[in-house]
Amino acid sequence: MNAPSLTVPAAPDTTAPAAYLAAPTRSAHVDTFARDLLPAATACPTVRFDLPELRYPDRVNCAVELLDGTIMRVGGHRPCVRTDDGEVWSYNEVADLVNRVAAVLVEDLHVVPGNRVLLRGPNTRWLLVCWLAALRAGAVVVTTMPLLRARELRECLDKAAVDVALCDDRYLDELRDAGLAANRIVSWGAAADADLTRRAESKAAGFVPVDTAADDIALIAFTSGTSGTPKATAHFHRDVLAIADTFSAHLLQPRADDVFAGSPPLAFTFGLGGLLVFPMRVGACTVMSERPAPKDLFASVARHGVTILFTAPTAYRAILEHLGHLELGSLRTCVSAGEALPAVVWHAFHDATGLRIVDGIGSTEMLHVFVSAAGDDIRPGSTGRAVPGFRARVVDDSGRPVPTGVVGMLAVQGPTGCRYLDDERQQRYVRDGWNLTGDRYLQDSDGYLWHQGRADDLIVSSGYNIAGPEVEHTLVRHPDVVESGVVGVPDEARGTVVKAFVVLAAGVVADDAKARELQEFVKSEIAPYKYPRLVEFVGSLPRTDNGKLRRALLRERS
């Protein structure tokens, strides 16, 4: 059964009432930094509220909806979070902690509505609590990948003008090196009086949540895109609920007795939806695990009674040879996103388990999945059709729809959309009200969309988005590297891997030892998952007459 939404009365037709599409409502944000940097209205995508359940009231705090609203519907005694070691927190217990951490933010760190609160750490129950607490306090959440290095964190701190940070104690070093003042950081997991857990214990549980507007910014999610310079995408409180009331409600159809688990971090919006928003919207339980490797993930299914699983195609491919030794009887739904799911992997997994993997495409800009298919509607190899609440079409370079069977660019509209903060790249992603994802697709006569690759230089490897130019810029900081070119090349295990073509300084020996040295250098400078798994030494790189690197030639060469 789908979770009831907090909605205004539905109009008799499928178009949103004029009043709902009027000017933005009164913001609760005292600190207007993020709202002030939103794109101009003319540069924003057209948002659609074609489903009645998407017409939320003017005042909505998504953390209140996911906790208080859910507790009112299904009761606070239900299990909310399970940990690797089997410990369980109920919805009432989570709500109590969320209130106390929100009080720490306001009373100890002097957070006011609209301030940006950065979160850093692996998927744990405390990260989930901090995410909800920041929103309950009216702040804007900036959740970062736990593997990011100081230089990458510094870019996030600067672009989002972060005010305070809550951090897992094991991940403090890089955050401190990034330059945030020590008195603006509170960590959890250390045996100290200043620890977040100790502070929370001293607070009263009756924190009054901030009455945010439905279109107040709830979170800023970073995506590197193709240039290597992070783009800050802003999403409203209503957007957080919308991803649950579209993809999750209509395709996954979760129930309160479901148990969710998966590999993506909460900083990756695929993980945020699948491991926090979707289960909490219906009162289900989520497993917060720090061990996302395929073997650990699938082994945990029997231990926790997992019914809905979220991971990347790479994990489904990697686990195929081990399926005969795993107990997956509790699984009802498996979800894949982050990169295209090969039909051969879908069939092999289905033959071994009887489960039909739900494939889908989403983006940080759109917050979650907007094209997918489930159950009997699945066509292996196809991404699916537009999720209820969204519209999708394939267009040419001028934005005109192309005929059926012709490859073009995917364009989508729905209740969510791209809003970059103070970034000229907004005009590339949004054109004539449509969100252009950068993916090439073909649409068949039944409306199914078939992925034909990326139109840009973004490398999607094992579900991670990696900007080739960022890896190039890192490599050339090594004293032995003159220049480099980085592309994605096909790989059976990971779908795509990062390959670097490297021009070395005169006299430097180009051998396997040097390749390993460069790989370790990249790992030490930026997130390890971005390092080039393949390194080829070349005498020169192909460039255009104006000096632009011709990455297409490098891909052809591979």
LINUR-V293867 format. One record per pair of residues at least 24 apart in sequence whose C-alpha atoms are under 6 Angstrom apart, sorted by the first residue. I is the first residue (numbers start at 1). GAP is how many residues later the second one is. D is the distance in whole Angstrom. If there is no record, write none. Layout:
# LINUR-V293867
i: {I:I}
gap: {GAP:GAP}
d: {D:D}
This chain:
# LINUR-V293867
i: {1:2:3:5:7:7:7:7:8:8:10:14:15:16:27:28:29:29:30:30:31:31:37:37:38:45:45:45:45:46:47:47:48:48:49:50:51:58:58:59:59:59:60:60:60:61:62:63:63:63:66:66:70:79:80:81:81:81:82:83:83:84:96:98:98:99:99:100:100:100:101:101:102:102:113:113:114:114:115:116:116:116:116:117:117:117:117:118:118:118:119:119:119:119:120:120:120:121:121:121:122:122:123:123:123:123:124:136:137:137:138:140:140:141:142:142:143:144:145:147:148:149:149:150:150:150:154:214:225:226:226:226:227:228:228:228:232:232:233:233:233:234:239:244:246:246:247:251:256:256:256:257:258:258:259:259:259:259:260:260:260:260:261:261:261:262:262:262:263:263:269:270:302:305:306:306:307:307:308:308:309:310:311:312:312:312:312:313:314:314:317:334:335:337:338:339:342:343:343:359:365:366:366:366:382:382:383:383:384:384:385:389:390:404:404:405:405:405:406:407:407:408:408:409:409:410:410:410:411:411:459:461:461:462:480:480:481:498:498:499:499:499:500:500:501:501:502:502:503:503:503}
gap: {254:247:279:48:46:48:49:50:48:49:42:36:35:33:186:184:84:85:83:84:83:84:384:385:383:372:385:388:389:387:367:368:366:367:366:339:338:155:156:153:154:155:152:153:154:151:175:69:72:73:214:215:213:206:205:204:205:206:205:204:205:205:109:31:35:106:108:100:103:105:32:99:31:35:25:26:25:26:24:24:25:46:47:24:25:47:48:24:25:47:24:46:47:48:24:26:47:25:46:47:24:168:142:165:166:167:164:73:72:73:72:78:79:78:77:78:124:123:122:380:379:25:377:24:27:28:24:24:242:231:232:241:242:239:241:242:188:189:132:186:187:185:177:34:142:143:140:123:26:27:28:27:26:49:26:27:47:48:26:46:48:49:25:26:48:47:48:49:29:48:98:98:25:25:24:25:24:25:25:26:25:25:25:24:25:26:151:28:148:180:28:24:24:24:125:124:39:37:38:24:53:50:51:52:67:68:66:67:64:65:63:25:24:39:40:37:38:39:36:34:35:32:33:30:31:26:29:31:24:25:29:35:36:32:24:25:24:34:35:33:35:36:32:35:35:36:35:36:34:35:36}
d: {6:5:5:6:6:6:5:6:6:6:5:5:6:6:6:5:5:5:5:6:5:6:5:5:5:6:6:4:6:5:5:5:5:5:6:6:6:6:5:6:4:5:6:6:5:5:5:5:6:6:6:5:6:6:4:6:5:6:5:6:5:5:6:5:5:5:5:5:5:5:6:5:5:6:4:5:5:6:5:5:6:5:5:5:6:5:5:5:6:4:5:6:5:6:6:6:5:5:6:5:6:6:6:5:6:6:5:5:6:6:5:5:5:5:6:5:5:5:5:5:5:6:5:5:6:5:5:5:6:5:5:5:6:5:6:4:5:6:6:6:5:6:6:5:6:6:6:6:5:5:4:6:5:6:5:6:5:5:5:6:5:6:6:5:5:5:4:5:4:5:6:6:6:6:6:6:4:5:5:6:5:5:6:5:6:6:5:5:5:5:6:6:6:6:4:6:6:5:4:6:5:6:5:6:6:5:6:6:5:6:5:6:4:6:6:6:6:5:6:5:5:5:6:6:5:6:6:6:5:5:5:5:6:5:6:5:6:5:6:5:5:6:6:5:5:6:5:6:6:5:6}
